């Protein structure tokens, strides 16, 4: 009896491993498939523009508002702590570095995954469950090239821009709360920030991060949509999985990238 | 939605995105005076560099004129060789001197560069001979105590 339960444990571990490996393999194959069919996307820029509108422009409001609020909070908290050490002017550096290096790319990617990634999964999932993808194949239209690839590239181009807007709005938010409201010296705020934020070391690395996150979120959401069980429940599960997996992937990748980019000399 | 409307809003989005990037590049970051390859490299040997780190600023008269590029230990002289990249637009006489200084009481350490009176200018690969090491707090305190002790010894 006990040995039986023991065996079941091994079976469960085995199943998780096999499923995981299958997912990684299928996901890689899927994304290579998607990228190898990029030609049509760039020959018909209309498709791409529509997807940039869908993933980028429609995410603009949420990115601007959240960026502003994150900046406001960072400014307030940073000021409260730095004030004790008599270096309230350094709050500009604090806000800029935390946004440009970490919060900008990470929070923008999390918002992107929940706002645009989930919508991409749902769109493809529903097209699959209503057999629109099969119908395309019947008409000799490649569903990858026509539907999936433009979505991938649209999200890929939107993500770094959204992250940059998020960081910029956050810094403006930090400026508003500390300089305009609290009354920290504005000149010191900007000059200390400029002295300590490096274009290559900080800003470019932040942009690289957001490119990697954009790639990961797009891959996950498109694959989950393509891989979902073609029922109403299957689509809803796929959307949930997209958000959860994307969030975990973003945070894990962020740790790895930070370890490579910002440690050592 | 109408074709032209979509185009308009995508245009707005992309423009705002690039404005954000430009804001980060020019207003937030220092699109710096000396990028990684711009300028000339000079070296100097110190007995003790204290807590000096790579990328620490090199300042002359308080103005940042360059950055520390590498710090290596010289096996022959048993001293630290510091190479510094100085911005192209800054010129210093050949007999300038460098010292490791500290910004503020607990601040970071930086290299101070004091101009000399030579007519020739420092060029790429030059070595600065006049150096002054970092002040190590323990040594200073030790010296102070030693002086005090010898003072009171002579008084008795």
Interface residues (C-beta under 8 A of the other chain):
Chain A: X49 X50 X52 X53 X56 X57 X60 X96 X100 X158 X160 X161 X162 X164 X165 X167 X168 X169 X171 X190 X193 X194 X195 X197 X198 X199 X200 X202 X203 X207 X265
Chain B: X6 X7 X9 X10 X12 X13 X14 X16 X17 X18 X19 X20 X21 X23 X24 X25 X27 X28 X29 X30 X31 X32 X35 X36 X53 X54 X55 X64
